[in-house]
Amino acid sequence: MTRHVPALVVGGGISGLVCAYALQKAGIEVLLVEASGRPGGVINSLSRDGYLLELGPQSFSGTAQLRSLCAELGISDQLLEAPAKAPRYVLVNGKLQAVPMSPPALFTSSLVDRSTKWALVRDIFGKSVPPEDDESVADFVRRKFSDQLLDRLVGPFVSGVHAGDPEKLSLRSAFPQLYEAERTAGSIVRGMMRLAKAKKGPRERPALHTFREGNETLVRALASKLGSTILTGTRAAALSRENDGAFLVSLEGGFSDSLSARSVILATPADVSEKLLAQLDPSFQSLLALVEYAAVAVVSLGYARKHLGHSLEGFGFLVPRSAGLRILGTVWNSSLFPGRAPEGHALLTSFVGGATDPAAAKLNPEELSALVRREIAPLLSTESAPSFCNVTIWPRALPQYNLGHANRLASINKNLLRFPGIFLTGNYLRGPAIGACIEQAFAGAEEVKAYAA
Ligand SMILES: Cc1cc2nc3c(=O)[nH]c(=O)nc-3n(C[C@H](O)[C@H](O)[C@H](O)COP(=O)(O)OP(=O)(O)OC[C@H]3O[C@@H](n4cnc5c(N)ncnc54)[C@H](O)[C@@H]3O)c2cc1C
């Protein structure tokens, strides 16, 4: 039996949930199908043995749009904001050293040498022009600043945000603001200041946030607004176009009939969207298959506070690849937010793998927890075993905004013009962060509304 629905969202991660919510709010009848047994995708909070941990994203930037969504959903009072001034550390010369958080702080920091500081002065007072060709993050930092800045600060930051390889990541796709700053002002510092001034709307609070009961609070609130609109355990298996221009989606699992929809919004990872779109036009395959993903293992360890020699005051630390460790970095969750660990204990979450170490996420959970324990022990002055451990391996954790991304996106959008009624949203398009996914999902819903009108 085929059921008709005006709009069908495929995928119930944050992108699909927000898109379906925005459509429902606009009065458009919508259905969301989610392959797994729960909505939320990679957003997954777990309470165990007195610890509250995040198996995927640890926190999110409190963008104005995200905070306004929380207000609408009635969950603003559950938001927690990390201390804005919490220091971040980077491992240099075997020691955790505080990261300078502004250009003036970089001038006084011993983390970078004189020639890097001079390069900063040249940027502030000089003028440079970005190359026409897509430039990697690494080439950009070498051209504008220095190898040292790339190794000690930018590379670790890139691991922290994208789990990416700076030699492959496209500056204009992964860090569009930096590219725009240089393009419009001829200087990163002047351009960034100009962009901040020009930004309209309520002041952004880029501080990191979570919810009292974990990131999943946002998922639960959206799911409760959507109610029976969500069909979990239901996988979209095939997609075809009908004679009247609507799309037929065959489903497997809980609701195993077909659905016919005038608008289909694919909020699925690139490989799934690729398989579905290739049924409409095989050329989607070559475009979407090129979006690489990095695997990441998330290792959460709990220690009795008295067994750790470090104060753990701050956000945590990042590890330059030149340090020779396999961990990319460690977040000190219980230093940032209350209620993450039992009294007298600390929760530390480390990340292993990423685009520069694909073999790491192929280790088994025991090997991964042993590796993390071994690597963080000297940094946090502990010889004790953790009293709590959880390992989550994400074989396709984060999409990589690698060189050529903008062109690929343009070709995908051009192909989509031949299939009015098909829309894409998700973390592999214009930003992987939760705030960016929410922004794209709202924008996608606007396009669907315009099409449905
Ligand atoms: C380890 C990790 C750490 C991260 N850290 C941060 C962080 O600190 N801060 C931050 O802002 N962001 C972070 N991110 C990124 C951010 O969490 C994700 O980019 C975002 O949540 C992705 O949402 P999504 O809805 O686009 O995709 P997903 O969450 O991947 O959701 C896609 C959904 O589609 C479903 N699906 C797949 N195939 C089908 C099908 N055929 N039919 C129906 N449903 C299907 C899947 O089951 C899934 O639920 C992190 C991500 C990971 C993995």
The ligand as an ORCA input file, in Angstrom:
! r2SCAN-3c Opt
* xyz 0 1
  C      32.522     11.697     17.722
  C      31.870     12.984     17.283
  C      32.159     14.147     17.984
  C      31.569     15.330     17.584
  N      31.792     16.476     18.329
  C      31.064     17.587     18.088
  C      31.097     18.694     18.994
  O      31.770     18.651     20.026
  N      30.345     19.784     18.698
  C      29.549     19.850     17.570
  O      28.890     20.864     17.349
  N      29.489     18.802     16.709
  C      30.211     17.690     16.946
  N      30.118     16.607     16.102
  C      29.380     16.754     14.835
  C      27.858     16.692     14.971
  O      27.495     15.990     16.116
  C      27.274     15.994     13.746
  O      27.816     16.546     12.555
  C      25.744     16.136     13.678
  O      25.162     15.748     14.900
  C      25.259     15.286     12.513
  O      23.845     15.342     12.429
  P      23.087     14.813     11.139
  O      21.659     14.788     11.462
  O      23.506     15.623      9.952
  O      23.674     13.341     10.881
  P      23.520     12.018     11.773
  O      23.562     12.334     13.217
  O      24.547     11.086     11.223
  O      22.056     11.483     11.432
  C      21.756     10.816     10.236
  C      20.599      9.859     10.552
  O      20.175      9.216      9.348
  C      19.776      7.898      9.694
  N      19.760      7.085      8.465
  C      20.825      6.595      7.772
  N      20.397      5.906      6.701
  C      19.039      5.956      6.702
  C      18.040      5.437      5.832
  N      18.320      4.741      4.705
  N      16.733      5.665      6.142
  C      16.403      6.368      7.260
  N      17.323      6.885      8.118
  C      18.623      6.697      7.827
  C      20.847      7.479     10.695
  O      20.411      6.355     11.442
  C      20.990      8.751     11.518
  O      20.127      8.762     12.622
  C      30.685     15.382     16.462
  C      30.410     14.201     15.765
  C      30.979     13.010     16.177
  C      30.633     11.735     15.452
*
